[in-house]
Amino acid sequence: MATRGTWDAFSLQITGLATFPEIKPVNADIMIAAFDAAADELCHLSGVAPQGLTGTLTLEVFGWMLSATTGTIGLRAEVEAVTPGDSLNRGTTHSFDSINYATSATVPGTAGFEFQTTITLTNNDSIAAGDDFIIRFGRDADGTGTTDSATADFHLSKIELRDAA
């Protein structure tokens, strides 16, 4: 698997979204995005698809629960890929593919321990090298597509985009 992009709390885009995570420091060295347990919250990751992008894409998601020690969290991601010359008005319209849901991730039995889960981007809007892309990522707190039973904020530390290369 090859890393094709990484994002941390500083690089998440939250403007223009109705519900979004709180970006805040946890201590002097770490910024996180706190995704609420009671409501779906979203953010955007953006970039240009790199040369050599190939095969199945995954998002590797890293984070922890500040207080919850039982239950699961559900995460989701959807991709919008725009090839230069596409007939999409970027100023007024989005064209996201269907939502990809992660298998519910069991939270560690000790609060504050980091864990990792994967979202396979099967629905990826036919992203190809050179495409401008946005990945709308979030917590599926209401359990629409996956089980989310943890009762505390999920603290996202980083996200990595990988492919099969």
Order of alpha helices (4+ residues) and beta strands (2+ residues): beta-beta-beta-beta-beta-beta-beta-beta-beta-beta-beta-beta
